[in-house]
Every structure is written in C-alpha cells, then in structure tokens.
Amino acid sequence: DAGITQSPRYKITETGRQVTLMCHQTWSHSYMFWYRQDLGHGLRLIYYSAAADITDKGEVPDGYVVSRSKTENFPLTLESATRSQTSVYFCASSELPRGRIQPQHFGDGTRLSIL
Amino acid sequence: AQTVTQSQPEMSVQEAETVTLSCTYDTSENNYYLFWYKQPPSRQMILVIRQEAYKQQNATENRFSVNFQKAAKSFSLKISDSQLGDTAMYFCAFMKPPDNNRKLIWGLGTSLAVNP
C-alpha cells in the first residue's frame, strides 16, 4: 500500500549504542522530515530534506545524523544514544505545492526508549 | 520568530455537542498557512483541516470548521456533533510563505475528551 512507513514501531536500547530509525515513503514526495515528540515540548523538528542528497538541520539536530541517498528513504541515526533521546519519533513527507500548499503526511511513529 | 499558542491544555465535551479549540499565533508575515492535526491514542498524526491566510473564507471539512481571524491572529477549530472517535490531541501548526524548507511551527496541543 502507498504511504509512509516507519520501522521499528518500538525500540529499546542502551546508552552509547548506535540506533537507526527507518522511514520510507511511496509517494515520491520531495520533502521529508524527522520530528521528536515529548511531553511539554510538542513536536520539534530534528532534520529535514528538500530532495535526495539535500538535508538541513531543524530545531534540535544535536546527536542525530540523517542521509537521503534515495528520494523514498530518510533514515535517522542516533550515533551514541543518550537517555535524553528517549522519545517518540515521527517521520513526515510533503510534495511540492501545486497551486496550494501541500500538508505534511506522517508515519505512525517510533517509540524509542534508551536505558 | 513565529510562535503558536494553544491556551487550553485539556478540554472535554459531551457526545453530539459542539466544542471549539483555540489557537493563536504570532507572525509578521502577510501570507502563510495554518493547519490543525489530530493525534488519537493510536499515535498517528492526521491532518484535519488547512487554511491559506490569503483566503478570507473559513475552511470546512465535514464536521470540522475553522474561525480564522487574521487581524487577531486567531485560528480556532470547531468540532460539531462531537463523536467518541474525536477523542485525541489536537495540534495547531503554522507554516511561513513557501520557501525551501516547508517547516511547520507547532503548538503544544489540546487534549480533547469526548464523553458518552
């Protein structure tokens, strides 16, 4: 089915470990985004990408790395996980505007717990 | 910098009644875009409604409508004939005029409970 999928849905890991969250979309949307959602902070943008091989920092990029070698994939890597990175992570995508602004479409999220 | 404020952390409404969620924002831009997203307990983020600032007419989507007051920088969401499935967190979001980043600025959300 077409859409945006995130994997895994749940992940538990330990501090210092590297962990990668996957995001795949089948719409060929140009824009992709990574957010984290925490109580009291709402949604905060980590990184975004306007196209393949183009990425840029959002509001809270420290400790995260992204890549976009293909339009449909936008993985997020925590190089050395810390407890403060325990959160729910959302991937989103949007297409170029065609006469009107296009909304962002979200995946189902990944709940990441770092012990 | 733009900010989005949702002043009601929690609200409740009886099934079949009408409820209004408030959202205010701060910007010096004249053209921008506003959205309401819904996040049910399943955690999925779902677009409810969107509004272009250059349009004076308020957007509507079935039981959902907005009251967009540009001068007051207010963008409230009205849910008519509330249903149990409307129970969710509701987020208001703002986007600057189209540029290369398409970044959304989010409010902290309002938790809505629809009671039977």
Interface residues (C-beta under 8 A of the other chain):
Chain A: Y31 F33 G40 H41 G42 L43 R44 L45 Y48 A50 D56 G58 V88 F90 A92 S94 P97 R100 I101 P103 Q104 H105 F106 D108 G109 R111
Chain B: Y33 F35 Y37 S42 R43 Q44 M45 I46 L47 R50 E52 F91 M95 P98 N100 N101 R102 K103 L104 W106 G107 L108 G109
